[in-house]
């Protein structure tokens, strides 16, 4: 819900979005929105205003200034997420303002000279958020950005519950395959005979009960990413 103190900053943001949609220069309005949000707005509104200003600065070929505002928006977001109980984090991370921030974060990766990846479209559904700004987390983000531009198969290791699926999700959305499917298979939850059918599919009549053709996960993930979770739980014979 918008409060009275947020109203002026949000009005500036709405006009800036409208100018952006029309292909007009929205830098000045984005700067005004940041000033208003910093003085009167909520942390969420400050996050959105900073992210929009970063996008405008990227459009004006001012990447250093853009990254400064992008970093400020990221810190605001991460600070808010860290203060929330786990049950509320997913709901908060799915807010429109934070999805926009993720779009601009990916845009920053695309804009770096050392990265040949083209600009990626905005994700069509809410993406999860990696929370944290420690040295280790920043190192992980840099590694994800470095690996995501390649076509290499990636092995993600770690104990159960440490975020392997989240890293895979980040890799997918930072890659040139982001617009294609991201298919997840929990290998440990299926017996091996079912797993093979799940991965490779089957033709109609291939076995008793196969009443129709079924596309396997490899086929479904064509052009995108296939995440094989808990692959170590299946036998080496099946892995090969």
C-alpha angles and dihedrals in degrees: 000000000000115000126210090254090055095048100086094046091046091050090055090049093051092051090047091052090050092052090047091052090052091051093249128138108273100170097106093049091047089053090050090048090054091051092049094045092048091052102037111003136095123256090257092053090047089052092052094045093050091049092050091048089051089054091050091050091050088053088053092051093247100129098161093057090041092055091050091058091040090055091049090051091048092050091050091050095046092047091053093046093049091054094052125088112253092251091064100041097083092050092048093046090055093060115123092241093057093045087055089051090054090051090054092045089056090045088056090055090049092049096056112107093228092057116078094191116124120235110284125224120246112272112261093221134035113285123208121251130235105221125209141065101210122130091257093051093047089050089051091050091051090049091050091050090049095049096040094069092059130077092228125132107248127214112206114194132188143108121290111284097021095113107266091144090049091054090049090051091051091048091052095048093046092052133082086253093066094111091053126076123293105208121192125197124185099213093186093059096061133065110241097253090055092041092059091052090046092052102038103023125214142247125249110276094015089130140353109300095019094126095162142017115275124200114226125227092256090058093043090053094052108143091007138064132295115202113198103197119201091005089160089070093070125077121272088240092060092042090057 
